[in-house]
Amino acid sequence: MKRSRLFISLPLILVAVFSMAQVATQPTLPAGWRKPTPAEATGAWRKKNPARFLVVRGDFDGDGRDDIAELLVSDSGKSFGVFVWLSSQRRWQSIHGADASPGDLGISLVLPKKFDTLCADDPSVCAPSAPATVDLKNKAIAFFAWGEASSIFYWEPSAQAFRNAPMSD
C-alpha cells in the first residue's frame, strides 16, 4: 500500500518542483513597465495567437537558450515598448518604443531564413544604413501594426545588439 502511494505522489512532486523552477526562471518585468490590460490590447485579430501577439519566445541570439520578447506598457499607460530578455545577458533591453497605446500593435516569431526588406523594393524610403536583405541565422521578432507596417528585429552577433529591418509600410 505504501509503495502505490509513493508512485502516485512522486509524479505530483515532480510536477510541483518543475512548476516552481519555471516560476523562478521567469524574469521580473523592467521597472516602470507592465503587461497590457485587456482593454489596452483589444481586437478580434489577437485571438489568432495564444499569446495575443504580446509575447514571443525563441533563441534570438543563437546561444541555444530561449529568450523572451514582450510588448509592454509604461506604468503611466502613455507609451509602449518592445523589450527583450536575453537569457545569456539576464537583463531586459528595450528595442523599440513610442508614446502611444499598444492598440493594434503586436509581435510575433520570425523563423530563420533570408528575407528581402522594404529597402530592396524602394531604397528611397529607407535610411542609408537599412539593409535590402536580411539572412536570419536565428529566430527574430516581427513588430507590426495589424494590417499595416511591419519590421523585423534581429540579433546582429558582430554588434552584439538588435538591428531593425523595415519589411512593409
ABEGO torsion letter per residue (X at the ends): XAAAAAAAAAAAAAAAAAAAAAAAABBBBBBGBBBBBAAABBEAAAAABAAGGABBBEBAAGAGBBBBBBBBBBAAGABBBBBBBBAAAGBBBBABBBBBBAEABBBBBBBBEBBBBAAAABAAABBAABBABBBBABBBBBBBBBGBBBBBBBBBAAAGBBBBBBABX
